[in-house]
Amino acid sequence: MSHDAAFFAVEGVARSFGGFQVLADVSLAIGQGEVVGLLGPNGSGKTTLFNIATGFLPPSAGAIRFRGRDISVLSVQDRSRLGVVRTFQTPKVFEGLTVRDNVALGFYRQMRAGLVEGLFGAPRARREVADAREASEPLLARFGLKDLADTAAARLTAGQRRNLEVARALAGAPRLLMLDEPSTGLTRDEAVALGDMLLDLSAEGMTIFVVSHDMEFLRIVGRAHVLYFGRIIASGTLAEIQADPQVRQIYFGS
Ligand SMILES: Nc1ncnc2c1ncn2[C@@H]1O[C@H](COP(=O)(O)OP(=O)(O)OP(=O)(O)O)[C@@H](O)[C@H]1O
C-alpha cells in the first residue's frame, strides 16, 4: 500500500497549561492507510496531543495538517466533517438512548437536517432518523451489537460500550480514525477481537492513529511514536521501539 506522508501531520505542536509545558515541538506524519501508534507513560501528553489534533484544545504553537490543509483553526465538528473522527479513553455514549440510536447519531454529520430533533420527535426529521437507523444495522451486526440494538446504552458492559463507540465513530465515515486507549477496560479476548476488527478496517484502507500503552494491543500498528515529557523520543516499528534503550529504561523500567 502506498503511503502519502502528507495525509495527516502534526507540525511543531507545543502546549502549556499555566506555566507547565505538556507538549514541546511535537511533529509526526501519518500516511494514508497506515496504522500508527502513540505510546508513552502516564502524563506524557498523549491525550493532549489527541485533543489538539481533533480540535478539543488549541495548541500554543504549531499546526495540524490533514490532506494538505491546515485544519488547526477548525472546530471539532468541522474536522469531523472532513473525516477526522475520534473515540475517548472513557467511551462517550448517550446512556439513555438505545444502542441503535447511539450508532444512528454517528450518521448525523452526513445528514442534511436535525437528526437530534428527529430522535426527539420533530416530524420533518423522521425520514432521516429512519434512514440513519437503517444505515446503523450493518455496523451493529459487525460489532456484535445486533441483539442489543434496542437496549439502553447504559446497560452495556465495558467491552460492548467500546464497540458501540467505535461503531458510532465509523458511522461518521472517518478518513482518519483516532482511538484513545481503546483496550482499556476490555477483557483480553475483547481486546483481541477489537484489534482484529481494526486490522480488518485497515485492510479496507482506513487510516488509524491509536494511543495505547497496551503492548499486546499495539500488535496492530505498523509504526509508533513514543512520547516522554511532551517530546517524541523514539519512532519506528513496535520491535524497534521495544528494543530502544531509552524506551526500555523509561517505559519498561529495564
Ligand atoms: N486542562 C488541563 N489543565 C492543566 N493540566 C493539564 C490539562 N490537561 C492535561 N494536563 C496535564 O498535562 C499532562 C499530560 O496529560 P495527558 O492527559 O495529555 O497525558 P497522557 O499521556 O494522555 O496520560 P494518561 O495516560 O494518564 O492519559 C499531565 O501532567 C496532565 O496533568
The ligand as a Tripos MOL2 file, in Angstrom:
@<TRIPOS>MOLECULE
LIG
   31    33     1     0     0
SMALL
NO_CHARGES

@<TRIPOS>ATOM
      1 N1         -6.6640   21.0060   31.0720 N.pl3     1 LIG1
      2 C1         -5.5170   20.8040   31.7200 C.ar      1 LIG1
      3 N2         -5.0660   21.6980   32.6220 N.ar      1 LIG1
      4 C2         -3.8880   21.5030   33.2600 C.ar      1 LIG1
      5 N3         -3.0900   20.4430   33.0720 N.ar      1 LIG1
      6 C3         -3.4780   19.5180   32.1950 C.ar      1 LIG1
      7 C4         -4.7070   19.6410   31.4650 C.ar      1 LIG1
      8 N4         -4.8160   18.5690   30.6500 N.ar      1 LIG1
      9 C5         -3.7340   17.8070   30.8650 C.ar      1 LIG1
     10 N5         -2.9240   18.3660   31.7760 N.ar      1 LIG1
     11 C6         -1.6340   17.8320   32.2530 C.3       1 LIG1
     12 O1         -0.8600   17.5520   31.1150 O.3       1 LIG1
     13 C7         -0.0790   16.3740   31.3220 C.3       1 LIG1
     14 C8         -0.3340   15.4190   30.1810 C.3       1 LIG1
     15 O2         -1.6580   14.9180   30.2560 O.3       1 LIG1
     16 P1         -2.2730   13.9310   29.1700 P.3       1 LIG1
     17 O3         -3.6240   13.5570   29.6450 O.co2     1 LIG1
     18 O4         -2.1150   14.5190   27.8300 O.co2     1 LIG1
     19 O5         -1.2600   12.7130   29.3050 O.3       1 LIG1
     20 P2         -1.4370   11.2270   28.7980 P.3       1 LIG1
     21 O6         -0.1160   10.8720   28.2110 O.co2     1 LIG1
     22 O7         -2.6310   11.1220   27.9380 O.co2     1 LIG1
     23 O8         -1.6020   10.4520   30.1480 O.3       1 LIG1
     24 P3         -2.6090    9.2740   30.5660 P.3       1 LIG1
     25 O9         -2.0030    8.0250   30.0210 O.co2     1 LIG1
     26 O10        -2.5440    9.3390   32.0460 O.co2     1 LIG1
     27 O11        -3.9400    9.6130   29.9950 O.co2     1 LIG1
     28 C9         -0.4720   15.8280   32.6790 C.3       1 LIG1
     29 O12         0.5080   16.2500   33.6020 O.3       1 LIG1
     30 C10        -1.7870   16.4980   32.9590 C.3       1 LIG1
     31 O13        -1.9640   16.6830   34.3350 O.3       1 LIG1
@<TRIPOS>BOND
     1     1     2 1
     2     2     3 ar
     3     2     7 ar
     4     3     4 ar
     5     4     5 ar
     6     5     6 ar
     7     6     7 ar
     8     6    10 ar
     9     7     8 ar
    10     8     9 ar
    11     9    10 ar
    12    10    11 1
    13    11    12 1
    14    11    30 1
    15    12    13 1
    16    13    14 1
    17    13    28 1
    18    14    15 1
    19    15    16 1
    20    16    17 2
    21    16    18 1
    22    16    19 1
    23    19    20 1
    24    20    21 2
    25    20    22 1
    26    20    23 1
    27    23    24 1
    28    24    25 2
    29    24    26 1
    30    24    27 1
    31    28    29 1
    32    28    30 1
    33    30    31 1
@<TRIPOS>SUBSTRUCTURE
     1 LIG1         1 GROUP 0 **** ****
